[in-house]
């Protein structure tokens, strides 16, 4: 099995149970990325997964204590995770997956490896069910990304779209030389300025 990357999840403070973002590389040092990578490969073999793309979720409670709690089908470029992977590794996730499956090395002569820094994606969610009355346009979000130092900010919903409570309505991707936790803080601060109205 080929493990494309290892991410750390960022959850909302208790008592909420919302997944609010992903960090790469692991931000807290609670588990060694190579250890989790090896566990993922072992899990794929044990569960008989092959010829498909899957995501494994581990609960970590110590330097080497990681327990598998979820396995699910996951496209290699699902939502904004593809862009996060690309920013952190310099490789397009779909091209990298195809290269692995075909045995043809993925190459991009014009690409330079990304600098050593932390990357993160943060999400904003709808507070309740309703209809989107206002979703910011791309030019507005591009300007906000430049203003806040984020790499990208996107609306994940459109005007008059019906959404459920907790639906992700916007995301921000950021990088920071101080590490992935700093990148995540930057992305969350930017999202606080994104106005998506749901009624």
C-alpha positions, 0 to 999 in steps of 0.5 A: 500500500502507498500512503499519500500523507499523514494529517492531524485533525483539528476539532472544535472545543468541547462540548462541540463535536465539529471537525474544523480543519487539518494540519500537515505535518502533525502539529503537536508531536503526539505521534510520529508521522512515519509511525502513523504512516506504517500503521495505515499501510498495515491497516490497508493490508489487514482489511484487504483494501486494494486498487482504491483510495481510502482514508484511515482515522486514528485516535492517538493518546501517546507517542506510540499509542494510535488506535484505528477508529475509522476507515472510509473510501476517500478520493485522493483529491477530496474537497480541499485536502487535495490542495493541502496535500499539493501545497505541502508536498508540491505534488498534485494528488491525483497525478501522484496516485495515478503515477503510483498505480501505473508505476510511471514516476510523477514528474514536473520539471518546472516545479520546485519543492515547497519550503519547509513550513507548516500547512493547514486548512480550516473550515467554517460551518453553517450554524443551523439549517437553512438557505444560503442568502449570501456567499462571498464571490471569488474576487472578494475571497482572493482579496481577503486571502492576500490581506490575511496572508492565506494561500487560498480562501474558498466558499463551499456553497452557493447562493440559494443553496439549502444546507444542513446544520454543520455543513462546511460553507467556507475554507481557508488554506494557509502556510507558516514557517513556524509550523502547522499550528501557526498556519492553522491559527492564520487560517482560522483568523481569516475565516472569522472575516468570511461572511456566509449568511444562512437563514 
